Amino acid sequence: QEPVVESGGGLVQAGGSLRLSCTASRTYFDHNVAAMGWYRQAPGNERQWLGSISRGGTPNYADSLKGRFAISRDNDEATVFLQMNNLKSEDSAVYYCYLRNIQGQMYWGQGAQVTVSS
């Protein structure tokens, strides 16, 4: 089983909303997780950190995204969500979730394409 698996993504109009999901295997989620979060990468750009949620449930966000993006967690489903609102064309990118364990190792999702049409 993969440590983390993403779902969601797709095409949305500017101003719309989209939610991405990232489900971790229970072994990683219950025993070893320090934080889960999200990055994105647009063509020609560096990977940009968006935010994360700690083992204790505290979210942190990149300053540029506060107010539009929100990260939450469902412990029963071992899933973290990225809710994206008021999407803009510049939000188009491949979105990656990650799980960081207490040893500092990173595990990545397969990536989800988000395309915002103007």
VMD Tcl script that builds the backbone (N, CA, C; Angstrom):
set m [mol new atoms 354]
animate dup $m
set s [atomselect $m all]
$s set {name element resname resid chain x y z} {
  {N N GLN 1 A 0.839 -1.184 0.000}
  {CA C GLN 1 A 0.000 0.000 0.000}
  {C C GLN 1 A 0.879 1.240 0.000}
  {N N GLU 2 A 0.496 2.210 -0.843}
  {CA C GLU 2 A 1.236 3.457 -0.882}
  {C C GLU 2 A 1.044 4.227 0.427}
  {N N PRO 3 A 2.066 4.934 0.878}
  {CA C PRO 3 A 1.907 5.705 2.116}
  {C C PRO 3 A 0.800 6.759 2.023}
  {N N VAL 4 A 0.736 7.456 0.896}
  {CA C VAL 4 A -0.306 8.460 0.701}
  {C C VAL 4 A -0.842 8.386 -0.723}
  {N N VAL 5 A -2.132 8.584 -0.856}
  {CA C VAL 5 A -2.791 8.557 -2.159}
  {C C VAL 5 A -3.701 9.776 -2.254}
  {N N GLU 6 A -3.552 10.505 -3.353}
  {CA C GLU 6 A -4.383 11.698 -3.564}
  {C C GLU 6 A -5.603 11.382 -4.395}
  {N N SER 7 A -6.598 12.230 -4.228}
  {CA C SER 7 A -7.762 12.195 -5.105}
  {C C SER 7 A -8.337 13.598 -5.205}
  {N N GLY 8 A -9.123 13.799 -6.224}
  {CA C GLY 8 A -9.680 15.124 -6.490}
  {C C GLY 8 A -8.940 15.765 -7.648}
  {N N GLY 9 A -9.058 17.052 -7.762}
  {CA C GLY 9 A -8.457 17.751 -8.885}
  {C C GLY 9 A -9.423 17.802 -10.045}
  {N N GLY 10 A -9.004 18.513 -11.085}
  {CA C GLY 10 A -9.840 18.636 -12.259}
  {C C GLY 10 A -9.887 20.048 -12.767}
  {N N LEU 11 A -10.911 20.317 -13.556}
  {CA C LEU 11 A -11.090 21.619 -14.194}
  {C C LEU 11 A -12.186 22.395 -13.477}
  {N N VAL 12 A -11.913 23.643 -13.169}
  {CA C VAL 12 A -12.897 24.496 -12.486}
  {C C VAL 12 A -12.792 25.904 -13.044}
  {N N GLN 13 A -13.902 26.610 -13.035}
  {CA C GLN 13 A -13.891 27.996 -13.504}
  {C C GLN 13 A -13.325 28.911 -12.425}
  {N N ALA 14 A -12.769 30.012 -12.853}
  {CA C ALA 14 A -12.266 31.003 -11.912}
  {C C ALA 14 A -13.388 31.433 -10.973}
  {N N GLY 15 A -13.040 31.551 -9.702}
  {CA C GLY 15 A -14.030 31.890 -8.681}
  {C C GLY 15 A -14.670 30.673 -8.043}
  {N N GLY 16 A -14.448 29.512 -8.613}
  {CA C GLY 16 A -15.030 28.294 -8.096}
  {C C GLY 16 A -14.201 27.673 -6.984}
  {N N SER 17 A -14.666 26.512 -6.540}
  {CA C SER 17 A -14.011 25.804 -5.442}
  {C C SER 17 A -13.697 24.375 -5.838}
  {N N LEU 18 A -12.730 23.815 -5.147}
  {CA C LEU 18 A -12.330 22.437 -5.390}
  {C C LEU 18 A -11.750 21.894 -4.093}
  {N N ARG 19 A -11.927 20.599 -3.860}
  {CA C ARG 19 A -11.331 19.974 -2.682}
  {C C ARG 19 A -10.498 18.778 -3.101}
  {N N LEU 20 A -9.279 18.756 -2.597}
  {CA C LEU 20 A -8.389 17.622 -2.795}
  {C C LEU 20 A -8.333 16.804 -1.522}
  {N N SER 21 A -8.156 15.507 -1.694}
  {CA C SER 21 A -8.041 14.598 -0.555}
  {C C SER 21 A -6.714 13.874 -0.610}
  {N N CYS 22 A -6.212 13.543 0.554}
  {CA C CYS 22 A -4.953 12.811 0.659}
  {C C CYS 22 A -5.134 11.779 1.771}
  {N N THR 23 A -5.176 10.521 1.392}
  {CA C THR 23 A -5.405 9.450 2.357}
  {C C THR 23 A -4.114 8.708 2.622}
  {N N ALA 24 A -3.794 8.582 3.895}
  {CA C ALA 24 A -2.574 7.894 4.297}
  {C C ALA 24 A -2.890 6.463 4.723}
  {N N SER 25 A -1.935 5.593 4.563}
  {CA C SER 25 A -2.105 4.250 5.107}
  {C C SER 25 A -2.142 4.358 6.624}
  {N N ARG 26 A -2.880 3.484 7.252}
  {CA C ARG 26 A -3.082 3.596 8.695}
  {C C ARG 26 A -1.767 3.456 9.464}
  {N N THR 27 A -0.882 2.627 8.948}
  {CA C THR 27 A 0.400 2.429 9.635}
  {C C THR 27 A 1.135 3.749 9.776}
  {N N TYR 28 A 1.155 4.510 8.684}
  {CA C TYR 28 A 1.862 5.785 8.712}
  {C C TYR 28 A 1.073 6.821 9.507}
  {N N PHE 29 A -0.218 6.827 9.341}
  {CA C PHE 29 A -1.029 7.885 9.941}
  {C C PHE 29 A -1.112 7.747 11.458}
  {N N ASP 30 A -1.301 6.528 11.930}
  {CA C ASP 30 A -1.558 6.341 13.359}
  {C C ASP 30 A -0.296 6.365 14.207}
  {N N HIS 31 A 0.799 5.905 13.660}
  {CA C HIS 31 A 1.963 5.663 14.505}
  {C C HIS 31 A 3.142 6.579 14.260}
  {N N ASN 32 A 3.192 7.162 13.092}
  {CA C ASN 32 A 4.465 7.742 12.740}
  {C C ASN 32 A 4.372 9.145 12.153}
  {N N VAL 33 A 3.164 9.671 12.001}
  {CA C VAL 33 A 3.035 10.938 11.284}
  {C C VAL 33 A 3.397 12.108 12.190}
  {N N ALA 34 A 4.139 13.057 11.640}
  {CA C ALA 34 A 4.390 14.321 12.303}
  {C C ALA 34 A 3.505 15.416 11.722}
  {N N ALA 35 A 3.326 15.376 10.404}
  {CA C ALA 35 A 2.478 16.365 9.735}
  {C C ALA 35 A 2.132 15.860 8.343}
  {N N MET 36 A 1.041 16.374 7.813}
  {CA C MET 36 A 0.678 16.154 6.418}
  {C C MET 36 A 0.382 17.511 5.809}
  {N N GLY 37 A 0.687 17.648 4.536}
  {CA C GLY 37 A 0.477 18.948 3.921}
  {C C GLY 37 A 0.458 18.885 2.416}
  {N N TRP 38 A 0.584 20.076 1.829}
  {CA C TRP 38 A 0.427 20.206 0.381}
  {C C TRP 38 A 1.464 21.153 -0.217}
  {N N TYR 39 A 1.904 20.782 -1.389}
  {CA C TYR 39 A 2.689 21.636 -2.263}
  {C C TYR 39 A 1.964 21.709 -3.599}
  {N N ARG 40 A 2.399 22.633 -4.417}
  {CA C ARG 40 A 1.951 22.652 -5.805}
  {C C ARG 40 A 3.104 23.088 -6.688}
  {N N GLN 41 A 3.004 22.730 -7.952}
  {CA C GLN 41 A 4.025 23.116 -8.918}
  {C C GLN 41 A 3.375 23.393 -10.257}
  {N N ALA 42 A 3.560 24.603 -10.719}
  {CA C ALA 42 A 3.087 24.993 -12.038}
  {C C ALA 42 A 4.244 24.869 -13.030}
  {N N PRO 43 A 3.952 24.688 -14.298}
  {CA C PRO 43 A 5.021 24.550 -15.297}
  {C C PRO 43 A 5.988 25.728 -15.261}
  {N N GLY 44 A 7.264 25.409 -15.198}
  {CA C GLY 44 A 8.285 26.448 -15.191}
  {C C GLY 44 A 8.539 27.077 -13.842}
  {N N ASN 45 A 7.766 26.663 -12.834}
  {CA C ASN 45 A 7.918 27.239 -11.488}
  {C C ASN 45 A 8.476 26.211 -10.516}
  {N N GLU 46 A 9.025 26.725 -9.433}
  {CA C GLU 46 A 9.483 25.841 -8.375}
  {C C GLU 46 A 8.279 25.317 -7.583}
  {N N ARG 47 A 8.499 24.214 -6.879}
  {CA C ARG 47 A 7.441 23.676 -6.042}
  {C C ARG 47 A 7.187 24.651 -4.895}
  {N N GLN 48 A 5.927 24.946 -4.664}
  {CA C GLN 48 A 5.525 25.925 -3.664}
  {C C GLN 48 A 4.789 25.234 -2.530}
  {N N TRP 49 A 5.247 25.486 -1.308}
  {CA C TRP 49 A 4.561 24.944 -0.142}
  {C C TRP 49 A 3.290 25.732 0.111}
  {N N LEU 50 A 2.188 25.012 0.344}
  {CA C LEU 50 A 0.889 25.656 0.558}
  {C C LEU 50 A 0.482 25.678 2.023}
  {N N GLY 51 A 0.729 24.583 2.702}
  {CA C GLY 51 A 0.313 24.511 4.097}
  {C C GLY 51 A 0.405 23.090 4.603}
  {N N SER 52 A 0.171 22.936 5.895}
  {CA C SER 52 A 0.249 21.619 6.502}
  {C C SER 52 A -0.627 21.588 7.747}
  {N N ILE 53 A -0.822 20.378 8.255}
  {CA C ILE 53 A -1.547 20.195 9.494}
  {C C ILE 53 A -0.745 19.218 10.345}
  {N N SER 54 A -0.537 19.606 11.585}
  {CA C SER 54 A 0.335 18.827 12.446}
  {C C SER 54 A -0.396 17.610 13.000}
  {N N ARG 55 A 0.384 16.758 13.650}
  {CA C ARG 55 A -0.202 15.588 14.303}
  {C C ARG 55 A -1.276 16.012 15.305}
  {N N GLY 56 A -1.038 17.141 15.939}
  {CA C GLY 56 A -1.998 17.630 16.911}
  {C C GLY 56 A -3.191 18.345 16.297}
  {N N GLY 57 A -3.172 18.532 14.984}
  {CA C GLY 57 A -4.330 19.121 14.321}
  {C C GLY 57 A -4.226 20.603 14.042}
  {N N THR 58 A -3.054 21.198 14.252}
  {CA C THR 58 A -2.893 22.629 14.020}
  {C C THR 58 A -2.491 22.881 12.567}
  {N N PRO 59 A -3.287 23.666 11.832}
  {CA C PRO 59 A -2.920 23.971 10.452}
  {C C PRO 59 A -2.006 25.191 10.358}
  {N N ASN 60 A -1.169 25.178 9.357}
  {CA C ASN 60 A -0.324 26.317 9.027}
  {C C ASN 60 A -0.407 26.539 7.525}
  {N N TYR 61 A -0.356 27.810 7.122}
  {CA C TYR 61 A -0.539 28.137 5.715}
  {C C TYR 61 A 0.530 29.092 5.221}
  {N N ALA 62 A 0.793 29.007 3.934}
  {CA C ALA 62 A 1.589 30.043 3.299}
  {C C ALA 62 A 0.805 31.347 3.370}
  {N N ASP 63 A 1.495 32.422 3.657}
  {CA C ASP 63 A 0.819 33.706 3.856}
  {C C ASP 63 A -0.022 34.110 2.652}
  {N N SER 64 A 0.460 33.791 1.467}
  {CA C SER 64 A -0.232 34.232 0.249}
  {C C SER 64 A -1.570 33.529 0.037}
  {N N LEU 65 A -1.809 32.450 0.783}
  {CA C LEU 65 A -3.026 31.664 0.544}
  {C C LEU 65 A -4.025 31.744 1.690}
  {N N LYS 66 A -3.651 32.415 2.746}
  {CA C LYS 66 A -4.562 32.502 3.891}
  {C C LYS 66 A -5.868 33.150 3.470}
  {N N GLY 67 A -6.937 32.527 3.899}
  {CA C GLY 67 A -8.260 33.051 3.589}
  {C C GLY 67 A -8.912 32.385 2.404}
  {N N ARG 68 A -8.113 31.785 1.511}
  {CA C ARG 68 A -8.693 31.105 0.351}
  {C C ARG 68 A -8.595 29.600 0.455}
  {N N PHE 69 A -7.498 29.118 1.042}
  {CA C PHE 69 A -7.276 27.684 1.155}
  {C C PHE 69 A -7.387 27.267 2.621}
  {N N ALA 70 A -7.885 26.061 2.831}
  {CA C ALA 70 A -8.004 25.544 4.195}
  {C C ALA 70 A -7.659 24.059 4.208}
  {N N ILE 71 A -6.932 23.672 5.236}
  {CA C ILE 71 A -6.543 22.272 5.409}
  {C C ILE 71 A -7.260 21.719 6.626}
  {N N SER 72 A -7.837 20.547 6.461}
  {CA C SER 72 A -8.512 19.880 7.570}
  {C C SER 72 A -8.169 18.398 7.529}
  {N N ARG 73 A -8.622 17.705 8.573}
  {CA C ARG 73 A -8.229 16.300 8.700}
  {C C ARG 73 A -9.388 15.482 9.246}
  {N N ASP 74 A -9.513 14.274 8.723}
  {CA C ASP 74 A -10.473 13.297 9.246}
  {C C ASP 74 A -9.664 12.132 9.773}
  {N N ASN 75 A -9.540 12.054 11.085}
  {CA C ASN 75 A -8.697 11.007 11.663}
  {C C ASN 75 A -9.265 9.614 11.414}
  {N N ASP 76 A -10.571 9.492 11.415}
  {CA C ASP 76 A -11.176 8.179 11.195}
  {C C ASP 76 A -10.833 7.630 9.817}
  {N N GLU 77 A -10.713 8.522 8.838}
  {CA C GLU 77 A -10.416 8.121 7.468}
  {C C GLU 77 A -8.943 8.288 7.124}
  {N N ALA 78 A -8.144 8.738 8.096}
  {CA C ALA 78 A -6.706 8.971 7.848}
  {C C ALA 78 A -6.508 9.845 6.616}
  {N N THR 79 A -7.324 10.862 6.518}
  {CA C THR 79 A -7.359 11.697 5.315}
  {C C THR 79 A -7.218 13.164 5.680}
  {N N VAL 80 A -6.458 13.847 4.868}
  {CA C VAL 80 A -6.307 15.291 4.973}
  {C C VAL 80 A -6.893 15.916 3.713}
  {N N PHE 81 A -7.544 17.058 3.900}
  {CA C PHE 81 A -8.219 17.724 2.798}
  {C C PHE 81 A -7.602 19.103 2.554}
  {N N LEU 82 A -7.590 19.486 1.294}
  {CA C LEU 82 A -7.234 20.857 0.923}
  {C C LEU 82 A -8.441 21.462 0.226}
  {N N GLN 83 A -9.107 22.355 0.928}
  {CA C GLN 83 A -10.257 23.057 0.370}
  {C C GLN 83 A -9.771 24.353 -0.264}
  {N N MET 84 A -10.060 24.521 -1.527}
  {CA C MET 84 A -9.598 25.699 -2.263}
  {C C MET 84 A -10.802 26.485 -2.751}
  {N N ASN 85 A -10.884 27.729 -2.354}
  {CA C ASN 85 A -12.000 28.586 -2.707}
  {C C ASN 85 A -11.530 29.791 -3.519}
  {N N ASN 86 A -12.472 30.379 -4.228}
  {CA C ASN 86 A -12.170 31.567 -5.043}
  {C C ASN 86 A -10.926 31.340 -5.895}
  {N N LEU 87 A -10.941 30.249 -6.621}
  {CA C LEU 87 A -9.760 29.868 -7.396}
  {C C LEU 87 A -9.497 30.848 -8.523}
  {N N LYS 88 A -8.211 31.014 -8.797}
  {CA C LYS 88 A -7.745 31.930 -9.831}
  {C C LYS 88 A -6.936 31.148 -10.850}
  {N N SER 89 A -6.763 31.739 -12.011}
  {CA C SER 89 A -6.026 31.027 -13.058}
  {C C SER 89 A -4.609 30.692 -12.604}
  {N N GLU 90 A -4.029 31.556 -11.767}
  {CA C GLU 90 A -2.660 31.294 -11.301}
  {C C GLU 90 A -2.585 30.161 -10.285}
  {N N ASP 91 A -3.734 29.634 -9.872}
  {CA C ASP 91 A -3.737 28.456 -8.995}
  {C C ASP 91 A -3.599 27.161 -9.793}
  {N N SER 92 A -3.651 27.254 -11.106}
  {CA C SER 92 A -3.493 26.058 -11.933}
  {C C SER 92 A -2.102 25.477 -11.717}
  {N N ALA 93 A -2.056 24.190 -11.402}
  {CA C ALA 93 A -0.792 23.536 -11.086}
  {C C ALA 93 A -1.071 22.061 -10.810}
  {N N VAL 94 A 0.001 21.321 -10.629}
  {CA C VAL 94 A -0.114 19.972 -10.083}
  {C C VAL 94 A 0.065 20.086 -8.576}
  {N N TYR 95 A -0.880 19.548 -7.843}
  {CA C TYR 95 A -0.884 19.626 -6.386}
  {C C TYR 95 A -0.428 18.280 -5.813}
  {N N TYR 96 A 0.505 18.367 -4.879}
  {CA C TYR 96 A 1.064 17.174 -4.259}
  {C C TYR 96 A 0.815 17.210 -2.756}
  {N N CYS 97 A 0.322 16.121 -2.234}
  {CA C CYS 97 A 0.263 16.025 -0.776}
  {C C CYS 97 A 1.497 15.265 -0.289}
  {N N TYR 98 A 1.805 15.449 0.971}
  {CA C TYR 98 A 2.936 14.746 1.554}
  {C C TYR 98 A 2.607 14.360 2.986}
  {N N LEU 99 A 3.302 13.371 3.440}
  {CA C LEU 99 A 3.282 12.970 4.839}
  {C C LEU 99 A 4.721 13.012 5.327}
  {N N ARG 100 A 4.936 13.701 6.416}
  {CA C ARG 100 A 6.266 13.742 7.024}
  {C C ARG 100 A 6.200 12.985 8.345}
  {N N ASN 101 A 7.079 12.004 8.484}
  {CA C ASN 101 A 7.021 11.226 9.715}
  {C C ASN 101 A 7.922 11.828 10.787}
  {N N ILE 102 A 7.905 11.228 11.949}
  {CA C ILE 102 A 8.633 11.809 13.080}
  {C C ILE 102 A 10.141 11.696 12.899}
  {N N GLN 103 A 10.578 10.858 11.966}
  {CA C GLN 103 A 12.006 10.794 11.656}
  {C C GLN 103 A 12.407 11.814 10.582}
  {N N GLY 104 A 11.446 12.550 10.070}
  {CA C GLY 104 A 11.737 13.554 9.064}
  {C C GLY 104 A 11.648 13.059 7.634}
  {N N GLN 105 A 11.258 11.817 7.437}
  {CA C GLN 105 A 11.132 11.286 6.084}
  {C C GLN 105 A 9.846 11.816 5.444}
  {N N MET 106 A 9.919 12.043 4.142}
  {CA C MET 106 A 8.783 12.578 3.396}
  {C C MET 106 A 8.244 11.519 2.440}
  {N N TYR 107 A 6.938 11.416 2.393}
  {CA C TYR 107 A 6.271 10.519 1.463}
  {C C TYR 107 A 5.284 11.354 0.653}
  {N N TRP 108 A 5.305 11.156 -0.670}
  {CA C TRP 108 A 4.549 12.027 -1.569}
  {C C TRP 108 A 3.404 11.303 -2.247}
  {N N GLY 109 A 2.322 12.061 -2.447}
  {CA C GLY 109 A 1.252 11.575 -3.277}
  {C C GLY 109 A 1.647 11.637 -4.737}
  {N N GLN 110 A 0.777 11.110 -5.580}
  {CA C GLN 110 A 1.094 10.988 -7.004}
  {C C GLN 110 A 0.873 12.281 -7.760}
  {N N GLY 111 A 0.244 13.255 -7.134}
  {CA C GLY 111 A -0.019 14.534 -7.783}
  {C C GLY 111 A -1.402 14.576 -8.399}
  {N N ALA 112 A -2.032 15.737 -8.332}
  {CA C ALA 112 A -3.360 15.943 -8.899}
  {C C ALA 112 A -3.364 17.242 -9.688}
  {N N GLN 113 A -3.783 17.172 -10.924}
  {CA C GLN 113 A -3.816 18.364 -11.772}
  {C C GLN 113 A -5.041 19.203 -11.433}
  {N N VAL 114 A -4.808 20.477 -11.200}
  {CA C VAL 114 A -5.886 21.441 -11.014}
  {C C VAL 114 A -5.744 22.492 -12.109}
  {N N THR 115 A -6.803 22.681 -12.879}
  {CA C THR 115 A -6.794 23.672 -13.940}
  {C C THR 115 A -7.955 24.637 -13.730}
  {N N VAL 116 A -7.619 25.912 -13.638}
  {CA C VAL 116 A -8.629 26.942 -13.409}
  {C C VAL 116 A -8.775 27.736 -14.700}
  {N N SER 117 A -9.962 27.705 -15.257}
  {CA C SER 117 A -10.206 28.421 -16.506}
  {C C SER 117 A -10.739 29.819 -16.200}
  {N N SER 118 A -10.254 30.772 -16.957}
  {CA C SER 118 A -10.670 32.168 -16.723}
  {C C SER 118 A -11.827 32.561 -17.630}
}
mol reanalyze $m
mol bondsrecalc $m
mol representation Tube
mol addrep $m
